[in-house]
Amino acid sequence: MFRGLRAAWRRGEELFAEVALPEEASGEAGRFGLHPALLDAAMHAGILNDTDDETAVPFAWNDVSLHAVGAAAVRVG
């Protein structure tokens, strides 16, 4: 379930990604504001930006908005 990174692309220095739940888990998406597996997959996209040997783990979130709940797929940037 935690392998939801479907696509990633760049525009200059910006990184964008599309992440999705597997079909068998999409029915439970409505139980969450953002399904934990989607959040995990979105963070996997951030690993693509790592340019050194250390991977950062987020401890705080800023400027994050949830515009809808129950999504089975999202785009992040």
C-alpha positions as CSV (number, residue, x, y, z in Angstrom):
1,M,0.0,0.0,0.0
2,F,2.9,2.4,0.7
3,R,4.2,2.4,-2.9
4,G,1.9,5.0,-4.3
5,L,4.3,7.3,-6.2
6,R,3.0,7.1,-9.8
7,A,4.8,9.9,-11.6
8,A,7.2,12.7,-10.9
9,W,8.4,15.6,-13.0
10,R,10.3,18.9,-12.8
11,R,9.8,22.4,-14.0
12,G,13.1,24.1,-13.3
13,E,13.9,23.7,-9.6
14,E,10.3,22.7,-8.8
15,L,9.4,19.1,-8.3
16,F,5.8,17.8,-8.8
17,A,4.4,14.3,-8.2
18,E,1.3,12.3,-8.6
19,V,0.5,9.7,-5.9
20,A,-2.3,7.3,-5.6
21,L,-3.7,4.5,-3.4
22,P,-3.8,1.0,-4.8
23,E,-7.2,0.1,-6.1
24,E,-7.9,-2.2,-3.2
25,A,-7.3,0.6,-0.6
26,S,-9.2,3.4,-2.4
27,G,-12.5,2.5,-0.7
28,E,-11.1,3.5,2.7
29,A,-9.8,6.9,1.6
30,G,-12.9,8.6,2.9
31,R,-12.0,7.6,6.5
32,F,-9.1,10.1,6.4
33,G,-8.6,13.8,5.7
34,L,-5.5,12.5,3.8
35,H,-4.9,8.8,3.8
36,P,-1.5,8.0,5.5
37,A,-0.3,6.0,2.5
38,L,-0.9,9.1,0.3
39,L,1.1,11.3,2.6
40,D,3.9,8.7,2.7
41,A,4.0,8.5,-1.1
42,A,4.1,12.3,-1.3
43,M,7.1,12.4,1.0
44,H,8.8,9.7,-1.2
45,A,8.7,12.3,-4.0
46,G,10.7,14.6,-1.8
47,I,13.5,12.0,-1.7
48,L,14.0,12.7,-5.5
49,N,15.2,16.1,-4.5
50,D,17.9,14.8,-2.1
51,T,21.3,15.8,-3.5
52,D,23.4,14.4,-0.6
53,D,23.5,11.2,1.3
54,E,21.2,12.3,4.0
55,T,17.4,12.1,3.8
56,A,15.5,14.6,5.8
57,V,12.5,13.6,7.9
58,P,9.9,16.3,8.4
59,F,9.1,17.2,12.0
60,A,6.9,20.2,11.3
61,W,4.6,21.3,8.5
62,N,4.2,24.9,7.3
63,D,2.0,26.3,4.5
64,V,0.1,23.1,4.0
65,S,-3.6,23.1,3.1
66,L,-6.1,20.4,2.9
67,H,-8.7,21.4,0.2
68,A,-10.7,18.2,0.2
69,V,-11.0,14.9,2.1
70,G,-11.2,11.3,1.0
71,A,-8.9,11.5,-2.0
72,A,-7.6,8.3,-3.5
73,A,-5.0,10.2,-5.6
74,V,-3.4,13.6,-5.3
75,R,-0.8,15.8,-7.0
76,V,1.8,17.5,-4.9
77,G,4.3,20.2,-5.7
